[in-house]
Amino acid sequence: MKTQKTNARIDLRLSLIDAAQCFHWVETERGFGAVLEGNGIWLKPGMEIVDARLRRYLDLDRDYQAIAREYEDIPAAQKAFTACPGLRVLNQPPWEALFSFILSANNNVVRIRSLVYAISRAYGAEADGLYGIPGPEAVAAASEDALRALGAGYRAPYLIETARAVCEGFPLESLRDLPYEEAHARLTSLKGVGDKVADCVLLFGCGHAEAFPVDVWVARLLHNWFGQHGSRRQLGQWARQRFGAHGGILQQYLFHAARTGAVTL
């Protein structure tokens, strides 16, 4: 077991549980726990983190105040940044983000968390009472019927086929080094990966801070606050042009603020 304390400005519950950017962290009396790189990690508010990999995962060294200043002329953005102090956009392993967001399609957060836990318990490694997201090899070897029985439903064959593609050399780890458009096109060539899932994987798993996932909450906000209409793909294209290199970080703040009512739709 590794126990780390955080001293940077991060709201652990908001970033790891409530913001719906990952679905495998748990909150217990021990703190916030997950399996990262095969190790059980427990975090508590106010505790110092010195491990460079964990600091990167939690995005602790990025200046979020500077990013907020980039959008100081946008009222909705300022409301969102004010409403969500301590929210950090995680840098998850690409496979873990891909696994989670394929399962997120047409699902609510409670169901996604339950599904990720069920599959992780069945196929992932256990560490310190926690279950890690199973690697692509384990998922590729799973049967469709078994994943359906765990609740994956129609997503089961997509998850298996995508895991097999990764095992056979799909360049998931190198997507962070590609231009956004090329990385997005490669991801959407995978079964079960549409525009929104691809943007979530690029933002939360591949370091593409310009990726701008558009769901129903963000689409409504772009319509009501910015007067934008069109398909979700068109809205995403507009947002990337309008909000630039850190648009995805802004998106996460807008998404959570809209979902919780901090920004009125």
Summary of the structure (lengths in Angstrom):
residues: 265
radius of gyration: 17.9
end to end distance: 43.3
largest distance: 51.7
contacts: 866
relative contact order: 0.14
helix: 54%
strand: 9%
